[in-house]
Amino acid sequence: MIKDEPFVNRLKSENEAFRKWVDLHSELDAKLHEMNRLKYLTSEENLEKKRLQKEKLYAKDRMHVILNRHKRLN
């Protein structure tokens, strides 16, 4: 995930939006992990997997935006 763990932990406790994105990212990661355990995916499951991957990437991007904004302010 993000390397500056003490700063990330502090931000999770202080910033609700950041915490929301972290939680969503973790939830999506767990769903993708379960999908990756399946031997075969239907076309619908493949589409869902791609959607989850994109949503997870978006959550990570939002986390980085918030993290960078707070690093500049501190």
C-alpha positions in Angstrom: 0.0 0.0 0.0 1.5 3.4 1.0 5.0 3.4 2.5 4.8 6.1 5.2 2.9 4.0 7.7 3.0 6.3 10.8 1.7 9.2 8.7 -1.0 7.0 7.1 -2.2 5.6 10.5 -2.5 9.2 11.8 -4.3 10.3 8.7 -6.7 7.3 9.0 -7.6 8.4 12.5 -7.9 12.1 11.7 -9.4 12.1 8.2 -12.8 10.5 7.6 -12.5 10.7 3.8 -9.1 9.1 3.8 -10.3 6.3 6.1 -13.3 5.7 3.7 -11.0 5.2 0.8 -8.7 2.9 2.7 -11.6 0.8 3.9 -13.0 0.6 0.3 -9.6 -0.3 -1.1 -9.3 -3.1 1.5 -12.8 -4.4 0.8 -12.2 -4.4 -3.0 -8.8 -6.1 -2.4 -10.5 -8.9 -0.5 -13.2 -9.4 -3.2 -10.5 -9.6 -5.9 -8.5 -12.0 -3.8 -11.6 -14.3 -3.6 -12.2 -14.0 -7.4 -8.5 -14.9 -8.1 -9.0 -18.1 -6.1 -11.5 -19.3 -8.7 -10.1 -21.6 -11.4 -12.5 -20.3 -14.1 -14.5 -17.1 -14.4 -17.6 -16.6 -16.4 -17.7 -13.6 -18.8 -19.9 -11.8 -16.3 -17.4 -12.5 -13.5 -14.5 -11.3 -15.7 -16.3 -8.0 -16.3 -17.0 -7.7 -12.6 -13.3 -8.4 -11.8 -12.2 -5.7 -14.3 -14.7 -3.3 -12.7 -13.4 -4.1 -9.2 -9.8 -3.6 -10.3 -10.7 -0.2 -11.7 -12.6 0.8 -8.6 -9.7 -0.3 -6.4 -7.2 1.7 -8.5 -9.4 4.8 -8.2 -9.6 4.3 -4.4 -5.8 4.1 -4.3 -5.5 7.3 -6.4 -7.9 9.1 -4.1 -5.9 8.0 -1.1 -2.7 9.3 -2.7 -4.3 12.7 -3.5 -5.4 13.1 0.2 -2.0 11.9 1.5 -0.1 14.3 -0.8 -2.3 17.2 0.2 -1.7 16.6 3.9 2.0 16.1 3.4 2.3 19.5 1.8 0.4 21.1 4.6 2.6 19.5 7.3 
